[in-house]
Amino acid sequence: MSFKRYDADDFLVSSDSITSTLWSTGNPTLTQFFTSSVQIIGSSGDFYLSVYQTGSSLSNATPQFEIAYGNSTGLGGTLYTANVVGKTPTLSTYGQYRALILEDETKSFTFGTGDNTFTTTDFYVISIERSRYKESLFPGSLNLTLSGSDGTITLTDNSKDVTVNSFIGSSRVYQLVSGSNGTSGTTADSGMVSNSGSYGLVFPELGTILLNPEALNEYAGISTVRTANSANGANNITLFNAINGGANFKLNSQETITSDYIFTRARNSEFNYTQNPTFISGSTGEVIFDNFINNPQTFITTIGMYNDSNELLAVAKLSRPLLKDFTKEALVRVKLDF
């Protein structure tokens, strides 16, 4: 075993963005959507609706995303108790996402930018199952088709239309617009809907898509129930039907992989001898074979990286032994991903 200290120029740090399919089907586009009747009538169905890629059986079905509806006044849901006015599952959902995204319990959600903004008291939310994506959603890959009584609309984020990232609180955000693959369409109502702002907001790092009920109703006829003591989960079913009718939900995952490249150099005069006991006589300390004195040969099989305390931190195994002698130099690039 021989040791050598690395120099500063032996290290290089690099990062690469890796994209992959998000849905468990292995396809970038999900075209079939299923729910659980057990959940709909259960207590969790009052708050959210899980959407699966198959309806064959729950043993094969995997949640892809969840649907929910939030209202700051508690409309669109049934009171927890008649003694407390306005306290419903829709109010709880609104408060949950307000704390997560706005990070301020006094603020309200606003859709749109510039002169066409719309502050709303409610929203639909699509929350991508956390196990489905790695670091974030991949901007520009979103294509969601919704079907309503007035027709269909395909929505995407506007990531390719903007040059500077926008943030709400500490979360990166894009506007949800009518178009495809990160670019809004060419019609007047593609980017924004008059007096209603954008169609929603997309938060890649949170895996969350908020939908603007006013814009969806104005363009596609997707109506929202906003009455007191409405049936819990009614609006969740409305959004599910719109997604199921559109039969097109394309979305990918993104991950940044940081790599440390460590260049391990074995120059011609280095690593030509070994401490292997078969190389040296144990009684005299001399090289056993005379031809190894002036022309030694070794085989490099493993590279171990140690800290200054002589603690082994990482091991790199070569695919095959590497012959080394005074006439040869070797350069091994070790890649550490994290």
Secondary structure by P-SEA (a helix, b strand, c coil): cbbbbbccccbbbbbbbbbbbccccccccccbbbbbcccccccccccbbbbbcccccccccccccccbbbbcccccccccccccccccaaaaaaaaaaaaccccccbbbbcccccbbbbbccbbbbbccccccccccccccbbbbbbcccbbbbbbbccccccbbbbcccbbbbbbbccccccccccccccccccccccccccccccbbbbcaaaaaaccccccccccccccaaaaaaaaaaaaaacbbbbbbbbbbbbbbbbbbbccccccccccccccccccccccccccccbbbbbbcbbbbbcccccccbbbbbcccccccccbbbbbbbbbcc
